[in-house]
Amino acid sequence: MYSSKVISLQLKEVQRKKSSFVSTEPVGEDLYHCEAILMGPKGSPYENEVFKLDIHYPLEYPFAPPRDGMKHMTTV
């Protein structure tokens, strides 16, 4: 499926960039369900905050947005 290729390439790109602010990976083996961790940037009101996002991609991705959007799950 085209959508799984796009998601896989995007996940590899995030991992390749090795950002200290963003990480993402599939939940288990399901490419259509990912978890992302975002760190608040230094000098902002969100500094030292950690945000966990639960992302569900539809089969029509990237021509349709993630189902239910990206939901803020927790501030750790």
All heavy atoms as a GROMACS GRO file, in nm:
protein
  611
    1MET      N    1   0.083  -0.119   0.000
    1MET     CA    2   0.000   0.000   0.000
    1MET      C    3   0.087   0.125   0.000
    1MET      O    4   0.189   0.130   0.067
    1MET     CB    5  -0.087   0.003   0.124
    1MET     CG    6  -0.213  -0.070   0.111
    1MET     SD    7  -0.323  -0.032   0.246
    1MET     CE    8  -0.466  -0.090   0.160
    2TYR      N    9   0.041   0.224  -0.072
    2TYR     CA   10   0.114   0.349  -0.082
    2TYR      C   11   0.128   0.416   0.055
    2TYR      O   12   0.234   0.466   0.090
    2TYR     CB   13   0.043   0.442  -0.181
    2TYR     CG   14   0.110   0.576  -0.196
    2TYR    CD1   15   0.230   0.587  -0.265
    2TYR    CD2   16   0.055   0.690  -0.139
    2TYR    CE1   17   0.293   0.710  -0.279
    2TYR    CE2   18   0.117   0.812  -0.152
    2TYR     CZ   19   0.236   0.822  -0.222
    2TYR     OH   20   0.299   0.942  -0.235
    3SER      N   21   0.020   0.416   0.132
    3SER     CA   22   0.023   0.484   0.262
    3SER      C   23   0.127   0.425   0.356
    3SER      O   24   0.196   0.498   0.426
    3SER     CB   25  -0.115   0.482   0.328
    3SER     OG   26  -0.161   0.350   0.343
    4SER      N   27   0.144   0.294   0.357
    4SER     CA   28   0.243   0.233   0.446
    4SER      C   29   0.385   0.272   0.403
    4SER      O   30   0.472   0.292   0.488
    4SER     CB   31   0.227   0.081   0.452
    4SER     OG   32   0.249   0.023   0.326
    5LYS      N   33   0.408   0.286   0.272
    5LYS     CA   34   0.540   0.331   0.226
    5LYS      C   35   0.568   0.473   0.271
    5LYS      O   36   0.678   0.505   0.315
    5LYS     CB   37   0.548   0.323   0.073
    5LYS     CG   38   0.564   0.184   0.020
    5LYS     CD   39   0.584   0.189  -0.131
    5LYS     CE   40   0.603   0.049  -0.185
    5LYS     NZ   41   0.629   0.052  -0.329
    6VAL      N   42   0.468   0.560   0.259
    6VAL     CA   43   0.484   0.700   0.300
    6VAL      C   44   0.512   0.708   0.450
    6VAL      O   45   0.605   0.777   0.493
    6VAL     CB   46   0.360   0.784   0.263
    6VAL    CG1   47   0.367   0.923   0.324
    6VAL    CG2   48   0.345   0.793   0.112
    7ILE      N   49   0.435   0.638   0.529
    7ILE     CA   50   0.453   0.640   0.675
    7ILE      C   51   0.592   0.587   0.710
    7ILE      O   52   0.664   0.645   0.791
    7ILE     CB   53   0.343   0.560   0.746
    7ILE    CG1   54   0.208   0.629   0.726
    7ILE    CG2   55   0.373   0.546   0.895
    7ILE    CD1   56   0.088   0.544   0.765
    8SER      N   57   0.631   0.476   0.649
    8SER     CA   58   0.762   0.417   0.676
    8SER      C   59   0.875   0.514   0.642
    8SER      O   60   0.969   0.532   0.720
    8SER     CB   61   0.776   0.288   0.597
    8SER     OG   62   0.900   0.228   0.622
    9LEU      N   63   0.866   0.580   0.527
    9LEU     CA   64   0.968   0.677   0.487
    9LEU      C   65   0.972   0.796   0.584
    9LEU      O   66   1.080   0.844   0.619
    9LEU     CB   67   0.942   0.727   0.345
    9LEU     CG   68   0.972   0.627   0.234
    9LEU    CD1   69   0.922   0.681   0.099
    9LEU    CD2   70   1.121   0.598   0.227
   10GLN      N   71   0.856   0.842   0.627
   10GLN     CA   72   0.852   0.954   0.720
   10GLN      C   73   0.910   0.917   0.856
   10GLN      O   74   0.982   0.996   0.918
   10GLN     CB   75   0.710   1.007   0.734
   10GLN     CG   76   0.662   1.075   0.608
   10GLN     CD   77   0.518   1.119   0.612
   10GLN    OE1   78   0.439   1.072   0.694
   10GLN    NE2   79   0.482   1.209   0.522
   11LEU      N   80   0.882   0.797   0.904
   11LEU     CA   81   0.939   0.751   1.030
   11LEU      C   82   1.091   0.741   1.020
   11LEU      O   83   1.164   0.782   1.111
   11LEU     CB   84   0.880   0.616   1.071
   11LEU     CG   85   0.736   0.618   1.119
   11LEU    CD1   86   0.683   0.475   1.135
   11LEU    CD2   87   0.724   0.694   1.250
   12LYS      N   88   1.141   0.688   0.908
   12LYS     CA   89   1.286   0.677   0.889
   12LYS      C   90   1.351   0.815   0.885
   12LYS      O   91   1.461   0.834   0.937
   12LYS     CB   92   1.317   0.600   0.761
   12LYS     CG   93   1.291   0.453   0.774
   12LYS     CD   94   1.317   0.380   0.643
   12LYS     CE   95   1.280   0.233   0.658
   12LYS     NZ   96   1.288   0.162   0.532
   13GLU      N   97   1.284   0.912   0.824
   13GLU     CA   98   1.337   1.048   0.816
   13GLU      C   99   1.348   1.110   0.955
   13GLU      O  100   1.448   1.175   0.988
   13GLU     CB  101   1.251   1.134   0.724
   13GLU     CG  102   1.299   1.274   0.707
   13GLU     CD  103   1.431   1.286   0.631
   13GLU    OE1  104   1.478   1.187   0.570
   13GLU    OE2  105   1.490   1.395   0.633
   14VAL      N  106   1.248   1.092   1.039
   14VAL     CA  107   1.253   1.144   1.176
   14VAL      C  108   1.368   1.080   1.252
   14VAL      O  109   1.444   1.147   1.322
   14VAL     CB  110   1.118   1.121   1.250
   14VAL    CG1  111   1.131   1.153   1.398
   14VAL    CG2  112   1.008   1.204   1.186
   15GLN      N  113   1.385   0.948   1.238
   15GLN     CA  114   1.494   0.878   1.306
   15GLN      C  115   1.630   0.922   1.253
   15GLN      O  116   1.725   0.936   1.329
   15GLN     CB  117   1.477   0.727   1.291
   15GLN     CG  118   1.356   0.675   1.365
   15GLN     CD  119   1.321   0.532   1.330
   15GLN    OE1  120   1.378   0.473   1.240
   15GLN    NE2  121   1.225   0.476   1.403
   16ARG      N  122   1.640   0.946   1.123
   16ARG     CA  123   1.767   0.987   1.062
   16ARG      C  124   1.811   1.123   1.113
   16ARG      O  125   1.929   1.146   1.138
   16ARG     CB  126   1.753   0.991   0.910
   16ARG     CG  127   1.882   1.023   0.836
   16ARG     CD  128   1.860   1.040   0.688
   16ARG     NE  129   1.785   1.160   0.653
   16ARG     CZ  130   1.837   1.284   0.651
   16ARG    NH1  131   1.962   1.305   0.682
   16ARG    NH2  132   1.761   1.386   0.618
   17LYS      N  133   1.716   1.212   1.134
   17LYS     CA  134   1.749   1.348   1.180
   17LYS      C  135   1.791   1.352   1.326
   17LYS      O  136   1.852   1.448   1.370
   17LYS     CB  137   1.632   1.442   1.154
   17LYS     CG  138   1.613   1.471   1.008
   17LYS     CD  139   1.508   1.576   0.985
   17LYS     CE  140   1.498   1.608   0.838
   17LYS     NZ  141   1.403   1.716   0.812
   18LYS      N  142   1.754   1.252   1.404
   18LYS     CA  143   1.794   1.239   1.545
   18LYS      C  144   1.771   1.368   1.623
   18LYS      O  145   1.861   1.421   1.687
   18LYS     CB  146   1.940   1.195   1.555
   18LYS     CG  147   1.964   1.059   1.496
   18LYS     CD  148   2.108   1.018   1.507
   18LYS     CE  149   2.125   0.883   1.439
   18LYS     NZ  150   2.260   0.840   1.434
   19SER      N  151   1.652   1.418   1.618
   19SER     CA  152   1.616   1.540   1.690
   19SER      C  153   1.611   1.514   1.840
   19SER      O  154   1.566   1.408   1.885
   19SER     CB  155   1.479   1.589   1.643
   19SER     OG  156   1.434   1.694   1.725
   20SER      N  157   1.655   1.611   1.917
   20SER     CA  158   1.645   1.599   2.062
   20SER      C  159   1.508   1.648   2.111
   20SER      O  160   1.479   1.641   2.230
   20SER     CB  161   1.756   1.678   2.130
   20SER     OG  162   1.749   1.814   2.093
   21PHE      N  163   1.424   1.696   2.018
   21PHE     CA  164   1.292   1.749   2.054
   21PHE      C  165   1.177   1.658   2.014
   21PHE      O  166   1.069   1.668   2.068
   21PHE     CB  167   1.269   1.886   1.989
   21PHE     CG  168   1.368   1.990   2.032
   21PHE    CD1  169   1.470   2.029   1.949
   21PHE    CD2  170   1.360   2.046   2.158
   21PHE    CE1  171   1.562   2.124   1.989
   21PHE    CE2  172   1.452   2.141   2.200
   21PHE     CZ  173   1.554   2.180   2.115
   22VAL      N  174   1.200   1.568   1.917
   22VAL     CA  175   1.092   1.485   1.864
   22VAL      C  176   1.140   1.342   1.845
   22VAL      O  177   1.249   1.318   1.794
   22VAL     CB  178   1.043   1.537   1.726
   22VAL    CG1  179   0.935   1.448   1.669
   22VAL    CG2  180   0.995   1.679   1.734
   23SER      N  181   1.057   1.248   1.886
   23SER     CA  182   1.082   1.107   1.853
   23SER      C  183   0.948   1.044   1.821
   23SER      O  184   0.844   1.086   1.874
   23SER     CB  185   1.151   1.034   1.968
   23SER     OG  186   1.064   1.021   2.077
   24THR      N  187   0.948   0.947   1.734
   24THR     CA  188   0.824   0.878   1.699
   24THR      C  189   0.855   0.736   1.658
   24THR      O  190   0.963   0.707   1.605
   24THR     CB  191   0.747   0.953   1.588
   24THR    OG1  192   0.621   0.891   1.571
   24THR    CG2  193   0.822   0.956   1.458
   25GLU      N  194   0.762   0.648   1.685
   25GLU     CA  195   0.776   0.508   1.645
   25GLU      C  196   0.639   0.443   1.642
   25GLU      O  197   0.546   0.489   1.708
   25GLU     CB  198   0.869   0.433   1.739
   25GLU     CG  199   0.826   0.431   1.882
   25GLU     CD  200   0.928   0.366   1.973
   25GLU    OE1  201   1.049   0.384   1.952
   25GLU    OE2  202   0.885   0.295   2.064
   26PRO      N  203   0.627   0.336   1.565
   26PRO     CA  204   0.499   0.264   1.562
   26PRO      C  205   0.470   0.198   1.697
   26PRO      O  206   0.562   0.166   1.772
   26PRO     CB  207   0.520   0.156   1.456
   26PRO     CG  208   0.645   0.189   1.385
   26PRO     CD  209   0.724   0.278   1.474
   27VAL      N  210   0.344   0.180   1.724
   27VAL     CA  211   0.302   0.106   1.842
   27VAL      C  212   0.299  -0.041   1.800
   27VAL      O  213   0.218  -0.079   1.716
   27VAL     CB  214   0.164   0.153   1.893
   27VAL    CG1  215   0.116   0.065   2.007
   27VAL    CG2  216   0.170   0.299   1.935
   28GLY      N  217   0.390  -0.120   1.851
   28GLY     CA  218   0.403  -0.259   1.809
   28GLY      C  219   0.446  -0.265   1.664
   28GLY      O  220   0.536  -0.194   1.622
   29GLU      N  221   0.380  -0.346   1.585
   29GLU     CA  222   0.413  -0.363   1.444
   29GLU      C  223   0.319  -0.285   1.352
   29GLU      O  224   0.330  -0.294   1.231
   29GLU     CB  225   0.407  -0.513   1.407
   29GLU     CG  226   0.507  -0.598   1.482
   29GLU     CD  227   0.650  -0.567   1.443
   29GLU    OE1  228   0.677  -0.543   1.324
   29GLU    OE2  229   0.736  -0.563   1.534
   30ASP      N  230   0.229  -0.207   1.409
   30ASP     CA  231   0.127  -0.137   1.333
   30ASP      C  232   0.176   0.001   1.287
   30ASP      O  233   0.181   0.094   1.367
   30ASP     CB  234   0.001  -0.123   1.418
   30ASP     CG  235  -0.116  -0.060   1.344
   30ASP    OD1  236  -0.103  -0.032   1.223
   30ASP    OD2  237  -0.220  -0.041   1.409
   31LEU      N  238   0.212   0.014   1.159
   31LEU     CA  239   0.258   0.143   1.106
   31LEU      C  240   0.149   0.249   1.110
   31LEU      O  241   0.177   0.368   1.108
   31LEU     CB  242   0.304   0.128   0.960
   31LEU     CG  243   0.443   0.074   0.937
   31LEU    CD1  244   0.468   0.062   0.787
   31LEU    CD2  245   0.548   0.161   1.000
   32TYR      N  246   0.024   0.208   1.114
   32TYR     CA  247  -0.088   0.302   1.112
   32TYR      C  248  -0.123   0.356   1.250
   32TYR      O  249  -0.213   0.437   1.264
   32TYR     CB  250  -0.210   0.237   1.047
   32TYR     CG  251  -0.186   0.210   0.900
   32TYR    CD1  252  -0.135   0.089   0.857
   32TYR    CD2  253  -0.211   0.308   0.804
   32TYR    CE1  254  -0.110   0.065   0.722
   32TYR    CE2  255  -0.185   0.286   0.670
   32TYR     CZ  256  -0.135   0.163   0.630
   32TYR     OH  257  -0.109   0.141   0.497
   33HIS      N  258  -0.050   0.310   1.351
   33HIS     CA  259  -0.068   0.360   1.487
   33HIS      C  260   0.071   0.392   1.542
   33HIS      O  261   0.152   0.302   1.563
   33HIS     CB  262  -0.137   0.255   1.574
   33HIS     CG  263  -0.164   0.301   1.713
   33HIS    ND1  264  -0.191   0.212   1.814
   33HIS    CD2  265  -0.166   0.424   1.770
   33HIS    CE1  266  -0.211   0.280   1.927
   33HIS    NE2  267  -0.196   0.408   1.902
   34CYS      N  268   0.097   0.520   1.561
   34CYS     CA  269   0.228   0.563   1.608
   34CYS      C  270   0.215   0.645   1.735
   34CYS      O  271   0.110   0.699   1.766
   34CYS     CB  272   0.299   0.647   1.501
   34CYS     SG  273   0.342   0.554   1.354
   35GLU      N  274   0.325   0.650   1.806
   35GLU     CA  275   0.334   0.731   1.926
   35GLU      C  276   0.448   0.829   1.906
   35GLU      O  277   0.555   0.791   1.857
   35GLU     CB  278   0.362   0.640   2.046
   35GLU     CG  279   0.365   0.711   2.178
   35GLU     CD  280   0.382   0.612   2.291
   35GLU    OE1  281   0.281   0.560   2.339
   35GLU    OE2  282   0.498   0.586   2.328
   36ALA      N  283   0.427   0.953   1.940
   36ALA     CA  284   0.530   1.055   1.928
   36ALA      C  285   0.552   1.122   2.063
   36ALA      O  286   0.459   1.138   2.142
   36ALA     CB  287   0.492   1.160   1.824
   37ILE      N  288   0.677   1.158   2.089
   37ILE     CA  289   0.714   1.231   2.209
   37ILE      C  290   0.772   1.364   2.165
   37ILE      O  291   0.864   1.369   2.083
   37ILE     CB  292   0.819   1.154   2.292
   37ILE    CG1  293   0.771   1.012   2.325
   37ILE    CG2  294   0.857   1.232   2.418
   37ILE    CD1  295   0.653   1.004   2.417
   38LEU      N  296   0.717   1.473   2.218
   38LEU     CA  297   0.765   1.608   2.186
   38LEU      C  298   0.817   1.673   2.313
   38LEU      O  299   0.750   1.669   2.417
   38LEU     CB  300   0.651   1.694   2.130
   38LEU     CG  301   0.575   1.637   2.010
   38LEU    CD1  302   0.458   1.727   1.975
   38LEU    CD2  303   0.667   1.622   1.892
   39MET      N  304   0.933   1.734   2.304
   39MET     CA  305   0.992   1.805   2.417
   39MET      C  306   0.970   1.954   2.398
   39MET      O  307   0.990   2.006   2.288
   39MET     CB  308   1.143   1.777   2.424
   39MET     CG  309   1.179   1.630   2.428
   39MET     SD  310   1.130   1.551   2.580
   39MET     CE  311   1.244   1.627   2.693
   40GLY      N  312   0.933   2.023   2.503
   40GLY     CA  313   0.915   2.167   2.496
   40GLY      C  314   1.048   2.236   2.471
   40GLY      O  315   1.149   2.201   2.532
   41PRO      N  316   1.052   2.334   2.380
   41PRO     CA  317   1.178   2.402   2.348
   41PRO      C  318   1.229   2.490   2.463
   41PRO      O  319   1.150   2.547   2.538
   41PRO     CB  320   1.143   2.487   2.226
   41PRO     CG  321   0.997   2.496   2.221
   41PRO     CD  322   0.941   2.381   2.299
   42LYS      N  323   1.361   2.498   2.474
   42LYS     CA  324   1.424   2.582   2.577
   42LYS      C  325   1.384   2.727   2.557
   42LYS      O  326   1.370   2.775   2.445
   42LYS     CB  327   1.576   2.569   2.570
   42LYS     CG  328   1.626   2.435   2.615
   42LYS     CD  329   1.776   2.429   2.615
   42LYS     CE  330   1.819   2.291   2.661
   42LYS     NZ  331   1.964   2.277   2.661
   43GLY      N  332   1.365   2.795   2.668
   43GLY     CA  333   1.331   2.936   2.664
   43GLY      C  334   1.183   2.963   2.637
   43GLY      O  335   1.142   3.077   2.627
   44SER      N  336   1.104   2.857   2.624
   44SER     CA  337   0.961   2.875   2.600
   44SER      C  338   0.885   2.840   2.729
   44SER      O  339   0.940   2.780   2.820
   44SER     CB  340   0.914   2.783   2.486
   44SER     OG  341   0.899   2.651   2.532
   45PRO      N  342   0.757   2.875   2.735
   45PRO     CA  343   0.678   2.836   2.852
   45PRO      C  344   0.666   2.684   2.867
   45PRO      O  345   0.628   2.635   2.973
   45PRO     CB  346   0.540   2.897   2.825
   45PRO     CG  347   0.562   3.003   2.724
   45PRO     CD  348   0.681   2.960   2.644
   46TYR      N  349   0.700   2.609   2.761
   46TYR     CA  350   0.688   2.464   2.763
   46TYR      C  351   0.821   2.394   2.790
   46TYR      O  352   0.830   2.272   2.783
   46TYR     CB  353   0.629   2.415   2.631
   46TYR     CG  354   0.495   2.478   2.603
   46TYR    CD1  355   0.484   2.581   2.510
   46TYR    CD2  356   0.382   2.438   2.672
   46TYR    CE1  357   0.362   2.641   2.487
   46TYR    CE2  358   0.260   2.498   2.650
   46TYR     CZ  359   0.250   2.600   2.557
   46TYR     OH  360   0.129   2.659   2.534
   47GLU      N  361   0.925   2.471   2.823
   47GLU     CA  362   1.055   2.413   2.854
   47GLU      C  363   1.040   2.309   2.965
   47GLU      O  364   0.965   2.329   3.060
   47GLU     CB  365   1.152   2.522   2.898
   47GLU     CG  366   1.292   2.474   2.920
   47GLU     CD  367   1.390   2.588   2.948
   47GLU    OE1  368   1.348   2.704   2.955
   47GLU    OE2  369   1.508   2.557   2.962
   48ASN      N  370   1.107   2.197   2.951
   48ASN     CA  371   1.104   2.085   3.046
   48ASN      C  372   0.971   2.010   3.047
   48ASN      O  373   0.949   1.925   3.133
   48ASN     CB  374   1.140   2.129   3.188
   48ASN     CG  375   1.279   2.187   3.195
   48ASN    OD1  376   1.371   2.136   3.131
   48ASN    ND2  377   1.296   2.294   3.269
   49GLU      N  378   0.882   2.040   2.953
   49GLU     CA  379   0.757   1.964   2.940
   49GLU      C  380   0.776   1.854   2.837
   49GLU      O  381   0.850   1.870   2.740
   49GLU     CB  382   0.642   2.055   2.896
   49GLU     CG  383   0.604   2.160   2.996
   49GLU     CD  384   0.529   2.104   3.116
   49GLU    OE1  385   0.459   2.002   3.100
   49GLU    OE2  386   0.539   2.163   3.223
   50VAL      N  387   0.710   1.743   2.858
   50VAL     CA  388   0.713   1.630   2.764
   50VAL      C  389   0.569   1.600   2.725
   50VAL      O  390   0.484   1.582   2.811
   50VAL     CB  391   0.778   1.505   2.828
   50VAL    CG1  392   0.778   1.389   2.730
   50VAL    CG2  393   0.919   1.536   2.875
   51PHE      N  394   0.543   1.597   2.594
   51PHE     CA  395   0.409   1.570   2.543
   51PHE      C  396   0.410   1.440   2.465
   51PHE      O  397   0.496   1.417   2.380
   51PHE     CB  398   0.363   1.685   2.452
   51PHE     CG  399   0.358   1.816   2.524
   51PHE    CD1  400   0.467   1.899   2.525
   51PHE    CD2  401   0.244   1.853   2.591
   51PHE    CE1  402   0.463   2.021   2.592
   51PHE    CE2  403   0.238   1.975   2.658
   51PHE     CZ  404   0.348   2.058   2.659
   52LYS      N  405   0.315   1.355   2.496
   52LYS     CA  406   0.302   1.225   2.430
   52LYS      C  407   0.180   1.230   2.339
   52LYS      O  408   0.071   1.265   2.384
   52LYS     CB  409   0.287   1.117   2.536
   52LYS     CG  410   0.286   0.977   2.486
   52LYS     CD  411   0.279   0.883   2.605
   52LYS     CE  412   0.267   0.741   2.563
   52LYS     NZ  413   0.254   0.652   2.679
   53LEU      N  414   0.200   1.198   2.210
   53LEU     CA  415   0.091   1.202   2.114
   53LEU      C  416   0.060   1.062   2.063
   53LEU      O  417   0.151   0.982   2.040
   53LEU     CB  418   0.128   1.291   1.995
   53LEU     CG  419   0.161   1.436   2.028
   53LEU    CD1  420   0.212   1.506   1.904
   53LEU    CD2  421   0.041   1.507   2.083
   54ASP      N  422  -0.066   1.035   2.044
   54ASP     CA  423  -0.112   0.908   1.990
   54ASP      C  424  -0.167   0.938   1.850
   54ASP      O  425  -0.261   1.015   1.836
   54ASP     CB  426  -0.222   0.852   2.081
   54ASP     CG  427  -0.259   0.711   2.047
   54ASP    OD1  428  -0.169   0.630   2.020
   54ASP    OD2  429  -0.380   0.681   2.048
   55ILE      N  430  -0.105   0.881   1.747
   55ILE     CA  431  -0.139   0.915   1.608
   55ILE      C  432  -0.194   0.792   1.536
   55ILE      O  433  -0.131   0.687   1.536
   55ILE     CB  434  -0.014   0.966   1.534
   55ILE    CG1  435   0.049   1.081   1.612
   55ILE    CG2  436  -0.049   1.009   1.392
   55ILE    CD1  437   0.190   1.114   1.568
   56HIS      N  438  -0.312   0.806   1.477
   56HIS     CA  439  -0.374   0.699   1.399
   56HIS      C  440  -0.388   0.745   1.254
   56HIS      O  441  -0.456   0.844   1.227
   56HIS     CB  442  -0.513   0.664   1.454
   56HIS     CG  443  -0.508   0.604   1.590
   56HIS    ND1  444  -0.499   0.469   1.610
   56HIS    CD2  445  -0.509   0.661   1.712
   56HIS    CE1  446  -0.496   0.445   1.740
   56HIS    NE2  447  -0.502   0.560   1.804
   57TYR      N  448  -0.320   0.675   1.163
   57TYR     CA  449  -0.324   0.710   1.021
   57TYR      C  450  -0.430   0.629   0.949
   57TYR      O  451  -0.439   0.507   0.968
   57TYR     CB  452  -0.189   0.680   0.955
   57TYR     CG  453  -0.076   0.764   1.008
   57TYR    CD1  454   0.010   0.713   1.104
   57TYR    CD2  455  -0.055   0.893   0.962
   57TYR    CE1  456   0.116   0.789   1.152
   57TYR    CE2  457   0.050   0.969   1.009
   57TYR     CZ  458   0.135   0.918   1.104
   57TYR     OH  459   0.238   0.993   1.151
   58PRO      N  460  -0.509   0.691   0.860
   58PRO     CA  461  -0.606   0.617   0.780
   58PRO      C  462  -0.535   0.549   0.663
   58PRO      O  463  -0.424   0.587   0.626
   58PRO     CB  464  -0.702   0.725   0.730
   58PRO     CG  465  -0.617   0.847   0.721
   58PRO     CD  466  -0.518   0.837   0.835
   59LEU      N  467  -0.599   0.450   0.602
   59LEU     CA  468  -0.541   0.383   0.485
   59LEU      C  469  -0.522   0.480   0.369
   59LEU      O  470  -0.437   0.458   0.283
   59LEU     CB  471  -0.629   0.266   0.442
   59LEU     CG  472  -0.638   0.150   0.541
   59LEU    CD1  473  -0.737   0.045   0.491
   59LEU    CD2  474  -0.502   0.088   0.564
   60GLU      N  475  -0.596   0.591   0.368
   60GLU     CA  476  -0.588   0.689   0.260
   60GLU      C  477  -0.474   0.790   0.279
   60GLU      O  478  -0.454   0.878   0.198
   60GLU     CB  479  -0.720   0.767   0.248
   60GLU     CG  480  -0.839   0.681   0.218
   60GLU     CD  481  -0.898   0.616   0.342
   60GLU    OE1  482  -0.867   0.657   0.456
   60GLU    OE2  483  -0.974   0.519   0.325
   61TYR      N  484  -0.400   0.780   0.390
   61TYR     CA  485  -0.290   0.871   0.418
   61TYR      C  486  -0.188   0.862   0.304
   61TYR      O  487  -0.164   0.754   0.256
   61TYR     CB  488  -0.224   0.834   0.552
   61TYR     CG  489  -0.115   0.930   0.593
   61TYR    CD1  490  -0.148   1.048   0.656
   61TYR    CD2  491   0.018   0.902   0.568
   61TYR    CE1  492  -0.048   1.138   0.693
   61TYR    CE2  493   0.117   0.990   0.603
   61TYR     CZ  494   0.083   1.108   0.666
   61TYR     OH  495   0.181   1.196   0.701
   62PRO      N  496  -0.130   0.969   0.256
   62PRO     CA  497  -0.129   1.107   0.300
   62PRO      C  498  -0.238   1.195   0.238
   62PRO      O  499  -0.235   1.316   0.251
   62PRO     CB  500   0.009   1.156   0.256
   62PRO     CG  501   0.033   1.084   0.128
   62PRO     CD  502  -0.031   0.948   0.148
   63PHE      N  503  -0.331   1.134   0.169
   63PHE     CA  504  -0.439   1.210   0.105
   63PHE      C  505  -0.553   1.240   0.201
   63PHE      O  506  -0.645   1.314   0.168
   63PHE     CB  507  -0.490   1.136  -0.019
   63PHE     CG  508  -0.379   1.110  -0.117
   63PHE    CD1  509  -0.328   0.982  -0.133
   63PHE    CD2  510  -0.323   1.214  -0.189
   63PHE    CE1  511  -0.224   0.958  -0.222
   63PHE    CE2  512  -0.218   1.191  -0.277
   63PHE     CZ  513  -0.169   1.063  -0.294
   64ALA      N  514  -0.547   1.184   0.319
   64ALA     CA  515  -0.642   1.211   0.427
   64ALA      C  516  -0.560   1.228   0.555
   64ALA      O  517  -0.458   1.162   0.572
   64ALA     CB  518  -0.741   1.096   0.442
   65PRO      N  519  -0.601   1.317   0.644
   65PRO     CA  520  -0.524   1.342   0.766
   65PRO      C  521  -0.535   1.226   0.864
   65PRO      O  522  -0.624   1.141   0.852
   65PRO     CB  523  -0.589   1.468   0.823
   65PRO     CG  524  -0.729   1.462   0.774
   65PRO     CD  525  -0.721   1.399   0.637
   66PRO      N  526  -0.446   1.224   0.963
   66PRO     CA  527  -0.458   1.121   1.067
   66PRO      C  528  -0.599   1.123   1.126
   66PRO      O  529  -0.656   1.229   1.150
   66PRO     CB  530  -0.354   1.162   1.170
   66PRO     CG  531  -0.252   1.236   1.091
   66PRO     CD  532  -0.331   1.310   0.986
   67ARG      N  533  -0.656   1.004   1.144
   67ARG     CA  534  -0.790   0.991   1.201
   67ARG      C  535  -0.792   1.046   1.342
   67ARG      O  536  -0.698   1.020   1.419
   67ARG     CB  537  -0.828   0.843   1.207
   67ARG     CG  538  -0.951   0.808   1.136
   67ARG     CD  539  -0.986   0.662   1.152
   67ARG     NE  540  -0.875   0.585   1.205
   67ARG     CZ  541  -0.836   0.466   1.159
   67ARG    NH1  542  -0.902   0.409   1.064
   67ARG    NH2  543  -0.735   0.404   1.211
   68ASP      N  544  -0.894   1.117   1.373
   68ASP     CA  545  -0.911   1.178   1.506
   68ASP      C  546  -0.800   1.277   1.538
   68ASP      O  547  -0.786   1.317   1.651
   68ASP     CB  548  -0.916   1.071   1.615
   68ASP     CG  549  -1.029   0.974   1.594
   68ASP    OD1  550  -1.137   1.015   1.548
   68ASP    OD2  551  -1.010   0.855   1.621
   69GLY      N  552  -0.719   1.310   1.440
   69GLY     CA  553  -0.611   1.406   1.462
   69GLY      C  554  -0.506   1.353   1.556
   69GLY      O  555  -0.500   1.235   1.586
   70MET      N  556  -0.420   1.440   1.598
   70MET     CA  557  -0.318   1.403   1.696
   70MET      C  558  -0.367   1.452   1.831
   70MET      O  559  -0.392   1.570   1.847
   70MET     CB  560  -0.186   1.468   1.658
   70MET     CG  561  -0.126   1.407   1.535
   70MET     SD  562   0.036   1.474   1.501
   70MET     CE  563  -0.001   1.564   1.352
   71LYS      N  564  -0.380   1.361   1.923
   71LYS     CA  565  -0.437   1.396   2.052
   71LYS      C  566  -0.327   1.412   2.157
   71LYS      O  567  -0.236   1.332   2.165
   71LYS     CB  568  -0.534   1.287   2.097
   71LYS     CG  569  -0.652   1.275   2.006
   71LYS     CD  570  -0.744   1.168   2.052
   71LYS     CE  571  -0.863   1.158   1.959
   71LYS     NZ  572  -0.954   1.054   1.998
   72HIS      N  573  -0.340   1.516   2.235
   72HIS     CA  574  -0.250   1.535   2.347
   72HIS      C  575  -0.289   1.434   2.454
   72HIS      O  576  -0.403   1.430   2.497
   72HIS     CB  577  -0.264   1.678   2.401
   72HIS     CG  578  -0.186   1.702   2.524
   72HIS    ND1  579  -0.244   1.703   2.646
   72HIS    CD2  580  -0.055   1.725   2.542
   72HIS    CE1  581  -0.151   1.726   2.737
   72HIS    NE2  582  -0.036   1.740   2.676
   73MET      N  583  -0.196   1.348   2.490
   73MET     CA  584  -0.229   1.242   2.586
   73MET      C  585  -0.186   1.279   2.728
   73MET      O  586  -0.261   1.263   2.820
   73MET     CB  587  -0.166   1.110   2.545
   73MET     CG  588  -0.227   1.053   2.419
   73MET     SD  589  -0.143   0.908   2.360
   73MET     CE  590  -0.156   0.797   2.497
   74THR      N  591  -0.061   1.322   2.741
   74THR     CA  592  -0.012   1.348   2.876
   74THR      C  593   0.092   1.459   2.876
   74THR      O  594   0.159   1.484   2.778
   74THR     CB  595   0.057   1.224   2.937
   74THR    OG1  596   0.163   1.185   2.850
   74THR    CG2  597  -0.037   1.110   2.956
   75THR      N  598   0.105   1.523   2.988
   75THR     CA  599   0.220   1.606   3.017
   75THR      C  600   0.288   1.536   3.132
   75THR      O  601   0.231   1.522   3.239
   75THR     CB  602   0.177   1.749   3.060
   75THR    OG1  603   0.098   1.804   2.957
   75THR    CG2  604   0.298   1.835   3.086
   76VAL      N  605   0.409   1.488   3.108
   76VAL     CA  606   0.480   1.408   3.208
   76VAL      C  607   0.560   1.500   3.299
   76VAL      O  608   0.623   1.591   3.255
   76VAL     CB  609   0.573   1.307   3.140
   76VAL    CG1  610   0.646   1.223   3.242
   76VAL    CG2  611   0.493   1.219   3.048
   0.00000   0.00000   0.00000
